[in-house]
């Protein structure tokens, strides 16, 4: 039996003030072909999964906290216990708008790397409204550099 223990997975911290721990795929001991799964902590007041898109379809499930979810031209608040479906190819962003850490689980498929992780670390993430579609009106700005 292969076990991924969240308490033992260091994860990675990204410039947009989030920590991602791979539970299935990436550096996890569990590897799958059809999906990847991870646990993400967004820092209070602005920690973010920045505006990006990918080939895989995905679901974000909010374990605790409050976030602003942007999906294509839509913007909505997500709270504890809610999940959002992200179709393949659609730009999306999740920003913690609360005073506590936002904890979420992502699941995307098929498995494999998503370009935005490397782009964010390299500082080459496409900028909303310049290299990528604009964010919905009133949305928190995309974080492309560490504040």
Residue pairs with C-beta under 8 A, 6 or more apart in sequence:
2 29
2 30
3 29
3 30
4 22
4 23
4 24
4 28
4 29
4 30
6 21
6 23
6 39
9 21
9 22
9 23
9 27
9 28
10 21
11 19
11 20
11 21
11 22
11 39
12 19
12 20
12 117
13 19
14 20
14 117
14 120
14 121
15 120
15 121
15 123
15 143
15 144
15 145
15 146
16 47
16 48
16 49
16 50
16 120
16 143
16 144
16 146
17 42
17 43
17 46
17 47
17 48
17 143
17 146
17 147
18 40
18 41
18 42
18 43
18 47
18 48
18 49
19 40
19 41
20 38
20 39
20 40
20 117
21 38
21 39
21 40
22 28
22 36
22 37
22 38
23 30
23 37
23 38
23 39
24 30
24 31
24 32
24 35
24 36
24 37
24 38
24 111
25 31
25 32
25 35
25 36
25 37
25 38
25 111
25 112
26 36
26 38
26 113
31 111
32 111
33 110
33 111
34 109
34 110
34 111
35 107
35 108
35 109
35 110
35 111
36 56
36 106
36 107
36 108
36 109
36 111
36 112
37 105
37 106
37 107
38 105
38 106
39 63
39 103
39 104
39 105
40 49
40 103
40 104
40 105
40 106
41 47
41 101
41 102
41 103
42 48
42 49
42 65
42 67
42 94
42 95
42 96
42 101
42 102
42 103
42 104
43 96
43 101
44 96
44 98
44 99
44 100
44 101
44 102
45 96
45 97
45 98
45 99
46 95
46 96
46 97
46 140
46 143
46 147
47 95
47 96
47 101
47 102
48 93
48 94
48 95
48 96
48 140
48 142
48 143
49 60
49 92
49 93
49 94
49 95
50 93
50 116
50 120
50 125
50 142
50 143
50 144
51 70
51 91
51 92
51 93
51 125
51 126
51 128
51 132
51 135
51 142
52 91
52 92
52 93
52 114
52 115
52 116
52 119
52 125
52 126
52 132
53 89
53 90
53 91
53 92
53 132
54 88
54 89
54 108
54 114
54 115
54 116
55 88
55 89
56 88
56 108
56 109
56 110
56 112
56 114
57 85
57 86
57 87
57 88
57 108
57 109
58 85
58 86
58 92
58 106
58 107
58 108
58 109
59 83
59 84
59 85
59 86
59 106
59 107
59 108
60 69
60 78
60 83
60 84
60 86
60 94
60 104
60 105
60 106
61 82
61 83
61 104
61 105
61 106
61 107
62 78
62 79
62 80
62 81
62 82
62 83
62 102
62 103
62 104
63 80
63 103
63 104
63 105
64 80
64 100
64 101
64 102
64 103
65 79
65 80
65 96
65 98
65 100
65 101
65 102
65 103
65 104
66 77
66 78
66 79
66 80
66 96
66 97
66 98
66 102
67 77
67 78
67 79
67 94
67 95
67 96
67 97
67 98
67 102
67 104
68 75
68 76
68 77
68 78
68 93
68 94
68 95
68 97
68 139
68 140
69 75
69 76
69 77
69 78
69 84
69 92
69 93
69 94
70 91
70 92
70 93
70 94
70 95
70 135
70 136
70 139
71 84
71 86
71 90
71 91
71 92
72 90
72 91
72 92
72 133
72 136
73 136
74 136
75 135
75 136
75 137
75 138
75 139
76 84
77 97
78 84
78 94
86 92
86 108
91 128
91 132
91 133
93 135
93 139
93 140
93 142
94 102
94 104
95 139
95 140
96 102
97 140
108 114
116 125
119 125
119 126
120 144
123 144
123 145
125 142
125 144
126 132
127 142
127 144
128 134
128 135
128 141
128 142
129 135
135 141
135 142
